[in-house]
Amino acid sequence: MDGHPPQPRQRRPPGPAPPRPGLQHEGPPRPVTPDETERRRLRLEKKRERYVWYYLAYFLFGIHIVAFVMIYAVLHAK
């Protein structure tokens, strides 16, 4: 706009990059106790069971919609 060239981009100095925050820089993972593993497994099992009930409910709802449409078609056929 005013005719000046943009400032040059700043480059990182040579060498390895500084560590970034994340799991790989938080130190060694703590040991997992069998009690924690059992709780995780139960929580996952409960979640999966809930999903099965959701799928069953959607399936039964869909079947009823199809049945009502078929009944309507049969009753209103000429």
MARBA-3410 file (N, C-alpha, C, O; in Angstrom, 1 decimal):
78
0.8,-1.2,0.0,0.0,0.0,0.0,0.9,1.3,0.0,0.7,2.2,-0.8 ~ 1.8,1.3,1.0,2.7,2.5,1.0,4.0,2.3,0.3,4.9,3.1,0.4 ~ 4.2,1.1,-0.4,5.3,0.9,-1.2,6.5,0.2,-0.5,7.5,0.0,-1.2 ~ 6.4,-0.1,0.8,7.5,-0.7,1.5,7.3,-2.2,1.3,6.2,-2.8,1.3 ~ 8.5,-2.9,1.1,8.4,-4.4,1.1,8.1,-5.0,2.4,8.4,-4.4,3.4
7.4,-6.2,2.4,7.1,-6.8,3.7,8.4,-7.2,4.5,9.4,-7.4,3.9 ~ 8.2,-7.3,5.8,9.4,-7.7,6.6,9.7,-9.1,6.3,8.8,-9.9,6.0 ~ 11.0,-9.5,6.3,11.3,-10.9,6.0,10.8,-11.8,7.2,10.7,-11.4,8.3 ~ 10.5,-13.0,6.8,10.0,-14.0,7.8,11.1,-14.4,8.7,12.2,-14.5,8.3 ~ 10.7,-14.6,10.0,11.7,-15.0,11.0,11.9,-16.5,10.9,10.9,-17.2,10.8
13.1,-17.0,10.9,13.3,-18.4,10.8,13.8,-18.9,12.2,14.4,-18.2,13.0 ~ 13.5,-20.2,12.4,13.9,-20.8,13.7,15.4,-21.1,13.6,15.8,-21.5,12.5 ~ 16.1,-21.0,14.6,17.5,-21.3,14.6,17.7,-22.8,14.3,16.9,-23.6,14.6 ~ 18.9,-23.1,13.7,19.1,-24.5,13.3,19.2,-25.4,14.6,19.5,-24.9,15.7 ~ 18.9,-26.6,14.4,18.9,-27.6,15.6,17.5,-28.2,15.8,16.6,-27.9,15.1
17.4,-29.0,16.8,16.1,-29.6,17.0,15.1,-28.6,17.5,15.4,-27.6,18.2 ~ 13.8,-28.9,17.2,12.7,-28.0,17.5,12.5,-28.1,19.0,12.7,-29.1,19.6 ~ 12.1,-27.0,19.7,11.8,-27.1,21.1,10.6,-28.0,21.3,9.7,-28.1,20.5 ~ 10.5,-28.6,22.5,9.4,-29.6,22.7,8.1,-28.8,22.8,8.0,-27.7,23.4 ~ 7.1,-29.4,22.2,5.7,-28.8,22.3,4.9,-29.5,23.3,5.2,-30.7,23.7
3.9,-28.9,23.9,3.1,-29.6,24.9,2.3,-30.7,24.3,1.9,-30.7,23.2 ~ 2.2,-31.8,25.1,1.5,-33.0,24.6,1.9,-34.2,25.4,2.7,-34.1,26.4 ~ 1.3,-35.3,25.1,1.5,-36.5,25.9,3.0,-37.0,25.8,3.5,-37.5,26.8 ~ 3.7,-36.8,24.7,5.0,-37.3,24.6,6.0,-36.6,25.4,7.1,-37.0,25.6 ~ 5.6,-35.4,26.0,6.5,-34.6,26.8,6.1,-34.5,28.3,6.7,-33.8,29.0
5.1,-35.3,28.7,4.7,-35.2,30.0,5.3,-36.3,30.9,5.0,-36.4,32.1 ~ 6.3,-37.0,30.5,7.0,-38.0,31.3,6.4,-39.4,31.1,5.5,-39.5,30.3 ~ 7.0,-40.3,31.7,6.5,-41.7,31.6,5.0,-41.9,32.1,4.7,-41.3,33.1 ~ 4.3,-42.7,31.4,2.9,-42.9,31.9,2.9,-43.7,33.3,3.8,-44.5,33.5 ~ 1.9,-43.4,34.1,1.9,-44.1,35.4,1.3,-45.5,35.2,0.6,-45.7,34.2
1.7,-46.4,36.0,1.2,-47.8,35.9,-0.3,-47.8,36.1,-0.9,-47.1,37.0 ~ -1.0,-48.6,35.3,-2.5,-48.8,35.5,-2.8,-50.0,36.4,-2.3,-51.1,36.1 ~ -3.6,-49.7,37.4,-3.9,-50.8,38.3,-5.0,-51.7,37.7,-5.8,-51.2,36.8 ~ -5.1,-52.9,38.1,-6.2,-53.8,37.6,-7.6,-53.2,37.9,-8.5,-53.4,37.2 ~ -7.7,-52.5,39.0,-9.0,-51.9,39.4,-9.4,-50.9,38.4,-10.6,-50.8,38.0
-8.5,-50.0,37.9,-8.8,-49.0,36.9,-9.1,-49.7,35.6,-10.0,-49.2,34.9 ~ -8.4,-50.8,35.2,-8.7,-51.4,34.0,-10.1,-52.0,34.0,-10.9,-52.0,33.0 ~ -10.5,-52.6,35.1,-11.9,-53.1,35.3,-12.9,-52.0,35.2,-13.9,-52.3,34.5 ~ -12.7,-50.9,35.8,-13.6,-49.8,35.7,-13.8,-49.3,34.3,-14.9,-49.0,33.8 ~ -12.6,-49.2,33.6,-12.7,-48.7,32.1,-13.5,-49.7,31.3,-14.3,-49.3,30.5
-13.2,-51.0,31.5,-13.9,-52.1,30.8,-15.4,-52.0,31.0,-16.2,-52.1,30.1 ~ -15.8,-51.8,32.3,-17.2,-51.7,32.6,-17.9,-50.5,32.0,-19.0,-50.5,31.6 ~ -17.1,-49.4,32.0,-17.7,-48.1,31.5,-17.9,-48.3,30.0,-18.9,-47.9,29.4 ~ -16.9,-48.9,29.3,-17.0,-49.2,27.9,-18.2,-50.1,27.6,-18.9,-50.0,26.6 ~ -18.3,-51.2,28.4,-19.4,-52.1,28.2,-20.8,-51.5,28.3,-21.7,-51.8,27.6
-20.9,-50.6,29.3,-22.1,-49.9,29.5,-22.5,-49.0,28.4,-23.6,-48.9,27.9 ~ -21.4,-48.3,27.8,-21.6,-47.4,26.7,-22.1,-48.2,25.5,-23.0,-47.8,24.7 ~ -21.4,-49.4,25.2,-21.8,-50.2,24.1,-23.2,-50.8,24.2,-24.0,-50.9,23.2 ~ -23.6,-51.1,25.4,-24.9,-51.7,25.7,-26.0,-50.6,25.4,-27.0,-50.9,24.8 ~ -25.7,-49.3,25.8,-26.6,-48.2,25.5,-26.8,-48.0,24.0,-27.9,-47.8,23.5
-25.7,-48.1,23.2,-25.7,-48.0,21.8,-26.6,-49.1,21.2,-27.3,-48.9,20.2 ~ -26.5,-50.3,21.7,-27.3,-51.5,21.2,-28.8,-51.1,21.4,-29.6,-51.4,20.5 ~ -29.1,-50.6,22.6,-30.5,-50.2,22.8,-31.0,-49.1,21.9,-32.1,-49.2,21.4 ~ -30.1,-48.2,21.6,-30.5,-47.1,20.6,-30.7,-47.7,19.3,-31.7,-47.3,18.6 ~ -29.9,-48.6,18.8,-30.0,-49.2,17.5,-31.3,-50.0,17.4,-32.0,-50.0,16.4
-31.6,-50.7,18.5,-32.9,-51.5,18.5,-34.1,-50.6,18.5,-35.0,-50.9,17.8 ~ -34.0,-49.5,19.2,-35.2,-48.6,19.2,-35.4,-47.9,17.8,-36.5,-47.9,17.4 ~ -34.3,-47.5,17.2,-34.4,-46.9,15.8,-34.9,-48.0,14.8,-35.8,-47.7,14.0 ~ -34.5,-49.2,15.0,-34.9,-50.3,14.1,-36.4,-50.5,14.2,-37.2,-50.6,13.3 ~ -36.9,-50.7,15.5,-38.3,-50.9,15.7,-39.2,-49.7,15.3,-40.2,-49.9,14.8
-38.7,-48.5,15.5,-39.4,-47.3,15.1,-39.5,-47.3,13.5,-40.6,-47.1,13.0 ~ -38.5,-47.7,12.9,-38.5,-47.7,11.4,-39.4,-48.8,10.9,-40.2,-48.6,9.9 ~ -39.4,-50.0,11.5,-40.4,-51.0,11.1,-41.8,-50.6,11.3,-42.6,-50.9,10.4 ~ -42.1,-49.9,12.3,-43.5,-49.4,12.5,-43.9,-48.4,11.4,-45.0,-48.4,10.9 ~ -43.0,-47.5,11.1,-43.2,-46.5,10.0,-43.5,-47.2,8.7,-44.5,-46.9,8.0
-42.7,-48.2,8.4,-42.9,-49.0,7.2,-44.3,-49.7,7.2,-45.0,-49.8,6.2 ~ -44.6,-50.3,8.4,-45.9,-51.0,8.5,-47.1,-50.1,8.3,-48.0,-50.4,7.7 ~ -47.0,-48.9,8.9,-48.1,-47.9,8.8,-48.3,-47.5,7.3,-49.4,-47.3,6.9 ~ -47.2,-47.3,6.7,-47.2,-46.9,5.2,-47.9,-48.0,4.4,-48.7,-47.7,3.5 ~ -47.5,-49.2,4.7,-48.1,-50.4,3.9,-49.6,-50.5,4.2,-50.3,-50.8,3.3
-50.0,-50.3,5.5,-51.4,-50.4,5.8,-52.2,-49.3,5.1,-53.2,-49.6,4.6 ~ -51.6,-48.1,5.1,-52.2,-47.0,4.4,-52.4,-47.3,2.9,-53.4,-47.1,2.4 ~ -51.3,-47.9,2.4,-51.4,-48.2,0.9,-52.4,-49.2,0.6,-53.1,-49.1,-0.4 ~ -52.5,-50.3,1.5,-53.5,-51.3,1.2,-54.9,-50.8,1.4,-55.8,-51.1,0.6 ~ -55.1,-50.0,2.4,-56.5,-49.5,2.6,-57.0,-48.5,1.6,-58.2,-48.4,1.3
-56.0,-47.8,1.0,-56.4,-46.8,0.0,-56.2,-47.2,-1.4,-56.2,-46.4,-2.3 ~ -55.9,-48.4,-1.6,-55.7,-48.9,-3.0,-57.0,-49.1,-3.7,-58.1,-49.4,-3.1 ~ -57.1,-48.8,-5.0,-58.3,-48.9,-5.8,-58.5,-50.3,-6.4,-59.5,-50.5,-7.0
END
